[in-house]
C-alpha cells in the first residue's frame, strides 16, 4: 500500500497534534496526527456528528489541557489514542482512524 510521509516524530511535542492535507490522493484527504508520548495516531479531520473539520485554526485539535481531541463546533471530546468520543452529541462514536507507520523516526500514513 502507498504511504505518504508527514513529518518527523521529534517535530511534535510529547502531547501534540498537527493537520495535513494529503493532495497526493484522489480525492485529497484532510487528516491530523496526534502524538501522545510514544503513541502516534492519525484520523480524518471530520467530526462524526456533523462531518465538519474539528479545528478552526491550523493545528489546533486538542483541548486546552491537552487531554482530549476537541471539536471546535460543539465541544465534543475524543480520546487521544483511540479517537472514541466520550462527551458531546456524538458520544459513543469514533473518529475515522488512518493507518500510521513510523520508520527511522519519520511518520507516514498508509492510504
Biotite code that builds the C-alpha atoms (Angstrom):
import biotite.structure as struc

atoms = struc.array([
    struc.Atom([0.000, 0.000, 0.000], chain_id="A", res_id=1, res_name="UNK", atom_name="CA", element="C"),
    struc.Atom([1.253, 3.503, -0.740], chain_id="A", res_id=2, res_name="UNK", atom_name="CA", element="C"),
    struc.Atom([2.446, 5.534, 2.184], chain_id="A", res_id=3, res_name="UNK", atom_name="CA", element="C"),
    struc.Atom([2.828, 9.278, 2.480], chain_id="A", res_id=4, res_name="UNK", atom_name="CA", element="C"),
    struc.Atom([5.490, 10.979, 4.579], chain_id="A", res_id=5, res_name="UNK", atom_name="CA", element="C"),
    struc.Atom([4.119, 13.533, 7.054], chain_id="A", res_id=6, res_name="UNK", atom_name="CA", element="C"),
    struc.Atom([6.846, 14.697, 9.433], chain_id="A", res_id=7, res_name="UNK", atom_name="CA", element="C"),
    struc.Atom([9.464, 13.568, 11.914], chain_id="A", res_id=8, res_name="UNK", atom_name="CA", element="C"),
    struc.Atom([8.326, 12.386, 15.349], chain_id="A", res_id=9, res_name="UNK", atom_name="CA", element="C"),
    struc.Atom([10.598, 14.918, 17.059], chain_id="A", res_id=10, res_name="UNK", atom_name="CA", element="C"),
    struc.Atom([8.799, 17.800, 15.287], chain_id="A", res_id=11, res_name="UNK", atom_name="CA", element="C"),
    struc.Atom([5.873, 17.163, 17.649], chain_id="A", res_id=12, res_name="UNK", atom_name="CA", element="C"),
    struc.Atom([5.849, 17.831, 21.387], chain_id="A", res_id=13, res_name="UNK", atom_name="CA", element="C"),
    struc.Atom([5.153, 14.892, 23.755], chain_id="A", res_id=14, res_name="UNK", atom_name="CA", element="C"),
    struc.Atom([1.421, 15.664, 23.543], chain_id="A", res_id=15, res_name="UNK", atom_name="CA", element="C"),
    struc.Atom([0.669, 17.452, 20.290], chain_id="A", res_id=16, res_name="UNK", atom_name="CA", element="C"),
    struc.Atom([-1.376, 17.393, 17.086], chain_id="A", res_id=17, res_name="UNK", atom_name="CA", element="C"),
    struc.Atom([-0.823, 18.588, 13.538], chain_id="A", res_id=18, res_name="UNK", atom_name="CA", element="C"),
    struc.Atom([-3.061, 18.746, 10.488], chain_id="A", res_id=19, res_name="UNK", atom_name="CA", element="C"),
    struc.Atom([-2.213, 17.767, 6.916], chain_id="A", res_id=20, res_name="UNK", atom_name="CA", element="C"),
    struc.Atom([-3.977, 17.973, 3.588], chain_id="A", res_id=21, res_name="UNK", atom_name="CA", element="C"),
    struc.Atom([-2.993, 14.953, 1.522], chain_id="A", res_id=22, res_name="UNK", atom_name="CA", element="C"),
    struc.Atom([-3.125, 16.282, -2.021], chain_id="A", res_id=23, res_name="UNK", atom_name="CA", element="C"),
    struc.Atom([-1.304, 13.198, -3.317], chain_id="A", res_id=24, res_name="UNK", atom_name="CA", element="C"),
    struc.Atom([-4.553, 11.231, -3.069], chain_id="A", res_id=25, res_name="UNK", atom_name="CA", element="C"),
    struc.Atom([-7.651, 11.490, -5.231], chain_id="A", res_id=26, res_name="UNK", atom_name="CA", element="C"),
    struc.Atom([-9.701, 12.857, -3.677], chain_id="A", res_id=27, res_name="UNK", atom_name="CA", element="C"),
    struc.Atom([-7.497, 14.820, -1.281], chain_id="A", res_id=28, res_name="UNK", atom_name="CA", element="C"),
    struc.Atom([-7.733, 13.851, 2.402], chain_id="A", res_id=29, res_name="UNK", atom_name="CA", element="C"),
    struc.Atom([-7.836, 16.304, 5.316], chain_id="A", res_id=30, res_name="UNK", atom_name="CA", element="C"),
    struc.Atom([-6.224, 14.445, 8.240], chain_id="A", res_id=31, res_name="UNK", atom_name="CA", element="C"),
    struc.Atom([-4.429, 15.115, 11.501], chain_id="A", res_id=32, res_name="UNK", atom_name="CA", element="C"),
    struc.Atom([-1.976, 13.210, 13.641], chain_id="A", res_id=33, res_name="UNK", atom_name="CA", element="C"),
    struc.Atom([-1.831, 13.111, 17.417], chain_id="A", res_id=34, res_name="UNK", atom_name="CA", element="C"),
    struc.Atom([1.244, 12.323, 19.461], chain_id="A", res_id=35, res_name="UNK", atom_name="CA", element="C"),
    struc.Atom([0.609, 11.107, 22.987], chain_id="A", res_id=36, res_name="UNK", atom_name="CA", element="C"),
    struc.Atom([4.170, 10.458, 24.135], chain_id="A", res_id=37, res_name="UNK", atom_name="CA", element="C"),
    struc.Atom([5.102, 7.165, 22.393], chain_id="A", res_id=38, res_name="UNK", atom_name="CA", element="C"),
    struc.Atom([1.741, 6.673, 20.669], chain_id="A", res_id=39, res_name="UNK", atom_name="CA", element="C"),
    struc.Atom([1.095, 8.245, 17.264], chain_id="A", res_id=40, res_name="UNK", atom_name="CA", element="C"),
    struc.Atom([-2.422, 8.112, 15.798], chain_id="A", res_id=41, res_name="UNK", atom_name="CA", element="C"),
    struc.Atom([-3.898, 9.628, 12.628], chain_id="A", res_id=42, res_name="UNK", atom_name="CA", element="C"),
    struc.Atom([-7.537, 10.476, 11.959], chain_id="A", res_id=43, res_name="UNK", atom_name="CA", element="C"),
    struc.Atom([-9.649, 12.023, 9.240], chain_id="A", res_id=44, res_name="UNK", atom_name="CA", element="C"),
    struc.Atom([-10.370, 15.628, 10.150], chain_id="A", res_id=45, res_name="UNK", atom_name="CA", element="C"),
    struc.Atom([-14.114, 15.078, 10.236], chain_id="A", res_id=46, res_name="UNK", atom_name="CA", element="C"),
    struc.Atom([-16.415, 15.051, 13.251], chain_id="A", res_id=47, res_name="UNK", atom_name="CA", element="C"),
    struc.Atom([-18.812, 12.080, 13.278], chain_id="A", res_id=48, res_name="UNK", atom_name="CA", element="C"),
    struc.Atom([-21.614, 14.435, 14.398], chain_id="A", res_id=49, res_name="UNK", atom_name="CA", element="C"),
    struc.Atom([-21.683, 16.964, 11.555], chain_id="A", res_id=50, res_name="UNK", atom_name="CA", element="C"),
    struc.Atom([-18.801, 15.786, 9.315], chain_id="A", res_id=51, res_name="UNK", atom_name="CA", element="C"),
    struc.Atom([-17.147, 19.195, 9.561], chain_id="A", res_id=52, res_name="UNK", atom_name="CA", element="C"),
    struc.Atom([-13.494, 19.765, 10.458], chain_id="A", res_id=53, res_name="UNK", atom_name="CA", element="C"),
    struc.Atom([-12.582, 19.546, 14.137], chain_id="A", res_id=54, res_name="UNK", atom_name="CA", element="C"),
    struc.Atom([-10.335, 22.621, 14.108], chain_id="A", res_id=55, res_name="UNK", atom_name="CA", element="C"),
    struc.Atom([-10.880, 26.242, 13.157], chain_id="A", res_id=56, res_name="UNK", atom_name="CA", element="C"),
    struc.Atom([-7.214, 27.257, 13.341], chain_id="A", res_id=57, res_name="UNK", atom_name="CA", element="C"),
    struc.Atom([-4.318, 25.284, 11.837], chain_id="A", res_id=58, res_name="UNK", atom_name="CA", element="C"),
    struc.Atom([-3.034, 22.501, 14.108], chain_id="A", res_id=59, res_name="UNK", atom_name="CA", element="C"),
    struc.Atom([-5.438, 23.300, 16.991], chain_id="A", res_id=60, res_name="UNK", atom_name="CA", element="C"),
    struc.Atom([-7.086, 19.936, 17.652], chain_id="A", res_id=61, res_name="UNK", atom_name="CA", element="C"),
    struc.Atom([-6.572, 19.412, 21.390], chain_id="A", res_id=62, res_name="UNK", atom_name="CA", element="C"),
    struc.Atom([-8.445, 20.650, 24.439], chain_id="A", res_id=63, res_name="UNK", atom_name="CA", element="C"),
    struc.Atom([-6.693, 23.352, 26.483], chain_id="A", res_id=64, res_name="UNK", atom_name="CA", element="C"),
    struc.Atom([-5.410, 20.732, 28.954], chain_id="A", res_id=65, res_name="UNK", atom_name="CA", element="C"),
    struc.Atom([-4.211, 18.516, 26.038], chain_id="A", res_id=66, res_name="UNK", atom_name="CA", element="C"),
    struc.Atom([-6.077, 15.514, 27.448], chain_id="A", res_id=67, res_name="UNK", atom_name="CA", element="C"),
    struc.Atom([-8.545, 15.183, 24.555], chain_id="A", res_id=68, res_name="UNK", atom_name="CA", element="C"),
    struc.Atom([-9.113, 15.906, 20.894], chain_id="A", res_id=69, res_name="UNK", atom_name="CA", element="C"),
    struc.Atom([-11.828, 18.563, 20.868], chain_id="A", res_id=70, res_name="UNK", atom_name="CA", element="C"),
    struc.Atom([-14.276, 19.524, 18.131], chain_id="A", res_id=71, res_name="UNK", atom_name="CA", element="C"),
    struc.Atom([-14.421, 23.308, 17.816], chain_id="A", res_id=72, res_name="UNK", atom_name="CA", element="C"),
    struc.Atom([-18.015, 23.204, 16.530], chain_id="A", res_id=73, res_name="UNK", atom_name="CA", element="C"),
    struc.Atom([-19.728, 21.723, 19.587], chain_id="A", res_id=74, res_name="UNK", atom_name="CA", element="C"),
    struc.Atom([-17.076, 20.799, 22.140], chain_id="A", res_id=75, res_name="UNK", atom_name="CA", element="C"),
    struc.Atom([-17.173, 17.013, 21.647], chain_id="A", res_id=76, res_name="UNK", atom_name="CA", element="C"),
    struc.Atom([-14.211, 15.301, 23.326], chain_id="A", res_id=77, res_name="UNK", atom_name="CA", element="C"),
    struc.Atom([-12.369, 12.311, 21.861], chain_id="A", res_id=78, res_name="UNK", atom_name="CA", element="C"),
    struc.Atom([-9.688, 10.098, 23.416], chain_id="A", res_id=79, res_name="UNK", atom_name="CA", element="C"),
    struc.Atom([-6.206, 10.806, 22.028], chain_id="A", res_id=80, res_name="UNK", atom_name="CA", element="C"),
    struc.Atom([-5.190, 7.197, 21.368], chain_id="A", res_id=81, res_name="UNK", atom_name="CA", element="C"),
    struc.Atom([-8.486, 5.705, 20.157], chain_id="A", res_id=82, res_name="UNK", atom_name="CA", element="C"),
    struc.Atom([-10.484, 8.629, 18.747], chain_id="A", res_id=83, res_name="UNK", atom_name="CA", element="C"),
    struc.Atom([-13.503, 7.429, 20.745], chain_id="A", res_id=84, res_name="UNK", atom_name="CA", element="C"),
    struc.Atom([-15.964, 10.198, 21.695], chain_id="A", res_id=85, res_name="UNK", atom_name="CA", element="C"),
    struc.Atom([-16.596, 10.415, 25.435], chain_id="A", res_id=86, res_name="UNK", atom_name="CA", element="C"),
    struc.Atom([-18.584, 13.673, 25.517], chain_id="A", res_id=87, res_name="UNK", atom_name="CA", element="C"),
    struc.Atom([-20.867, 15.579, 23.175], chain_id="A", res_id=88, res_name="UNK", atom_name="CA", element="C"),
    struc.Atom([-23.535, 14.902, 20.553], chain_id="A", res_id=89, res_name="UNK", atom_name="CA", element="C"),
    struc.Atom([-21.510, 12.060, 19.004], chain_id="A", res_id=90, res_name="UNK", atom_name="CA", element="C"),
    struc.Atom([-20.899, 10.316, 22.371], chain_id="A", res_id=91, res_name="UNK", atom_name="CA", element="C"),
    struc.Atom([-20.048, 6.655, 21.746], chain_id="A", res_id=92, res_name="UNK", atom_name="CA", element="C"),
    struc.Atom([-18.958, 7.202, 18.132], chain_id="A", res_id=93, res_name="UNK", atom_name="CA", element="C"),
    struc.Atom([-15.340, 7.441, 16.968], chain_id="A", res_id=94, res_name="UNK", atom_name="CA", element="C"),
    struc.Atom([-13.184, 9.409, 14.605], chain_id="A", res_id=95, res_name="UNK", atom_name="CA", element="C"),
    struc.Atom([-12.125, 7.580, 11.434], chain_id="A", res_id=96, res_name="UNK", atom_name="CA", element="C"),
    struc.Atom([-8.639, 6.241, 12.015], chain_id="A", res_id=97, res_name="UNK", atom_name="CA", element="C"),
    struc.Atom([-5.881, 6.236, 9.374], chain_id="A", res_id=98, res_name="UNK", atom_name="CA", element="C"),
    struc.Atom([-3.061, 3.662, 9.455], chain_id="A", res_id=99, res_name="UNK", atom_name="CA", element="C"),
    struc.Atom([0.314, 5.052, 10.580], chain_id="A", res_id=100, res_name="UNK", atom_name="CA", element="C"),
    struc.Atom([3.843, 3.697, 10.184], chain_id="A", res_id=101, res_name="UNK", atom_name="CA", element="C"),
    struc.Atom([6.988, 5.069, 11.802], chain_id="A", res_id=102, res_name="UNK", atom_name="CA", element="C"),
    struc.Atom([10.245, 4.354, 10.017], chain_id="A", res_id=103, res_name="UNK", atom_name="CA", element="C"),
    struc.Atom([13.551, 5.888, 11.123], chain_id="A", res_id=104, res_name="UNK", atom_name="CA", element="C"),
    struc.Atom([11.656, 8.480, 13.271], chain_id="A", res_id=105, res_name="UNK", atom_name="CA", element="C"),
    struc.Atom([9.541, 9.609, 10.292], chain_id="A", res_id=106, res_name="UNK", atom_name="CA", element="C"),
    struc.Atom([5.737, 9.386, 10.458], chain_id="A", res_id=107, res_name="UNK", atom_name="CA", element="C"),
    struc.Atom([3.938, 8.004, 7.401], chain_id="A", res_id=108, res_name="UNK", atom_name="CA", element="C"),
    struc.Atom([0.261, 7.406, 6.761], chain_id="A", res_id=109, res_name="UNK", atom_name="CA", element="C"),
    struc.Atom([-0.833, 4.419, 4.727], chain_id="A", res_id=110, res_name="UNK", atom_name="CA", element="C"),
    struc.Atom([-3.652, 5.173, 2.308], chain_id="A", res_id=111, res_name="UNK", atom_name="CA", element="C"),
])
